[in-house]
Amino acid sequence: MNNTPKFIFEVLAVSLLIAVLIKAIGPALPIPATNFSAIAIVLTPTLVMGSLLLWRAVRYL
C-alpha cells in the first residue's frame, strides 16, 4: 500500500457510490417497516465496506 492517497480516494469513491445508490433507489423499493429491515439497512453498508477493506488488506499481505 505505497499509494495511500489513491487508496483513500478509492474508499471514499465506493462509499459515495453506495450512498448515492441508497438515496436514489431506496425510496422505490417496497421495504416493510420492521425491526429486521431497519437493522439490515443500517448494517449492510458497514459490512460491505468492511468486507472490501478486509479483502484488500489480505490481498496485500
Helices and strands as residue ranges (DSSP letters): H 4-25, G 26-28, H 35-59
